[in-house]
């Protein structure tokens, strides 16, 4: 009887060894495919945070200097100004402020050392007609983030956010 049972233990040990080897192979494949996905998620989250940071700076500048923005926006796009007299120079100067751009260098184990350049590339005012003097307005702010990814490819990502703008006047209406 004992001679029969000796071979069974070896077979069971081989079966468990093969199962453990298969599990190790599957686990290594999962780890190998998860690393690039993790780096892409990390890139996307950094880009979103950096773009939203400069967009928030642009919104803050708009809140502190609304008259400058409205004047420069009207000079560039107002239908009340003849086409030949419209100019983007003032709006470009408002947007190309050094405070509305940022350069960050990040060093981590997945991406290595990466330099991100983020800046506001556009601010546009949209107006929907209503019974109020200016109507309902929305401020669209666009930011661009440039960086070189782990594969040495230059990547440009654009993030756009839209904010509702409440505009009112203290002047008496005639």
C-alpha positions in Angstrom: 0.0 0.0 0.0 2.7 2.5 0.8 4.4 2.0 -2.6 1.2 3.3 -4.3 1.0 6.5 -2.2 4.6 7.6 -2.8 4.0 8.6 -6.4 0.9 10.5 -5.5 2.7 13.1 -3.4 5.2 13.8 -6.3 2.3 14.3 -8.8 0.4 16.7 -6.4 3.6 18.6 -5.8 4.2 19.0 -9.5 0.6 20.1 -10.1 0.9 22.8 -7.4 4.3 23.9 -8.8 2.8 24.3 -12.3 -0.2 26.3 -10.9 2.1 28.6 -9.0 4.3 29.1 -12.1 1.2 30.0 -14.2 0.1 32.5 -11.6 3.5 34.1 -11.6 3.5 34.4 -15.4 0.0 36.0 -15.3 1.1 38.4 -12.5 4.2 39.5 -14.4 2.1 40.2 -17.6 -0.3 42.3 -15.5 2.5 44.3 -14.0 4.2 44.8 -17.4 0.9 46.2 -18.9 0.0 48.3 -15.9 3.2 50.4 -15.8 2.5 52.2 -19.2 -1.1 52.8 -18.1 0.0 54.2 -14.8 2.4 56.6 -16.5 -0.4 57.8 -18.9 -2.8 58.4 -15.9 0.0 60.2 -14.1 0.7 62.4 -17.2 -3.0 63.2 -17.6 -3.5 64.2 -14.0 -0.4 66.4 -14.0 -1.5 68.1 -17.2 -5.0 68.7 -15.8 -3.7 70.2 -12.5 -1.2 72.4 -14.3 -3.7 73.7 -16.8 -6.3 74.3 -14.2 -3.7 76.2 -12.2 -3.0 78.7 -14.9 -6.7 78.9 -15.8 -7.5 79.8 -12.2 -4.8 82.5 -12.4 -6.4 83.9 -15.5 -9.8 83.9 -13.8 -8.3 85.7 -10.8 -6.7 88.3 -13.2 -10.1 88.7 -14.9 -11.8 89.2 -11.5 -9.3 91.9 -10.4 -9.1 93.6 -13.8 -12.5 93.1 -15.5 -12.5 96.6 -17.2 -9.1 95.9 -18.9 -10.3 92.5 -20.2 -13.7 93.9 -21.5 -11.9 96.8 -23.2 -9.3 94.6 -24.9 -11.9 91.9 -25.8 -14.2 94.6 -27.3 -11.3 96.0 -29.3 -10.6 92.6 -30.7 -14.1 91.2 -31.3 -16.9 93.7 -30.9 -19.3 93.9 -33.8 -19.8 97.6 -32.9 -16.2 98.3 -34.0 -15.6 98.3 -37.8 -13.6 95.3 -39.0 -10.7 97.4 -40.1 -10.2 98.9 -36.7 -10.4 95.7 -34.7 -7.1 94.6 -33.1 -6.0 91.6 -31.0 -3.0 93.4 -29.6 -4.6 94.5 -26.3 -6.2 91.1 -25.7 -2.9 89.3 -26.6 -1.1 91.5 -24.1 -3.7 90.8 -21.4 -3.3 87.0 -22.0 0.5 86.9 -22.5 1.1 88.1 -18.9 4.0 86.2 -17.3 1.8 85.4 -14.4 -0.4 83.3 -16.7 2.4 80.9 -17.6 4.3 78.4 -15.5 7.2 76.0 -15.9 7.5 73.0 -13.6 10.1 70.3 -13.5 9.0 67.0 -11.9 11.2 64.0 -11.2 9.6 60.6 -10.4 10.3 56.9 -10.8 7.9 56.3 -13.7 8.4 59.3 -16.0 11.9 60.4 -15.0 12.6 64.1 -15.0 10.0 66.0 -17.0 9.6 69.7 -17.6 6.0 70.9 -18.1 5.3 74.3 -19.6 1.7 75.6 -19.1 0.3 78.9 -20.3 -3.0 80.5 -21.1 -3.6 80.7 -24.8 -7.0 82.2 -25.1 -9.8 84.0 -23.3 -13.1 84.6 -25.0 -16.3 86.0 -23.9 -19.6 84.5 -25.1 -22.9 86.4 -24.7 -26.4 85.1 -24.9 -29.1 87.7 -25.4 -31.5 88.2 -22.6 -33.6 91.0 -21.1 -30.6 92.3 -19.1 -28.3 94.9 -20.5 -25.4 92.5 -21.4 -27.3 89.2 -21.3 -25.9 86.0 -19.9 -22.1 85.8 -20.4 -19.7 83.0 -20.2 -15.9 83.3 -20.1 -14.0 80.6 -21.9 -10.4 80.2 -20.9 -8.0 77.8 -22.8 -4.6 76.6 -21.5 -1.9 74.7 -23.3 0.5 72.3 -21.6 3.7 71.2 -23.4 6.0 68.4 -22.2 8.2 65.6 -23.4 6.9 62.2 -22.3 8.9 59.0 -21.3 9.1 58.0 -25.0 10.8 61.3 -25.9 7.7 62.6 -27.8 6.7 66.2 -27.5 3.1 66.3 -26.3 0.8 69.3 -26.4 -2.5 69.1 -24.4 -5.2 71.8 -24.5 -7.6 72.2 -21.6 -10.6 74.5 -21.8 -12.9 75.7 -19.0 -16.0 77.9 -19.1 -17.2 80.1 -16.3 -20.4 82.0 -15.9 -19.8 85.8 -15.7 -22.3 88.1 -13.9 -21.7 91.6 -15.2 -23.6 94.6 -13.9 -23.3 98.4 -14.0 -23.6 100.9 -11.2 -24.3 103.7 -13.8 -27.9 104.9 -14.0 -29.9 103.7 -17.0 -31.5 106.5 -19.1 
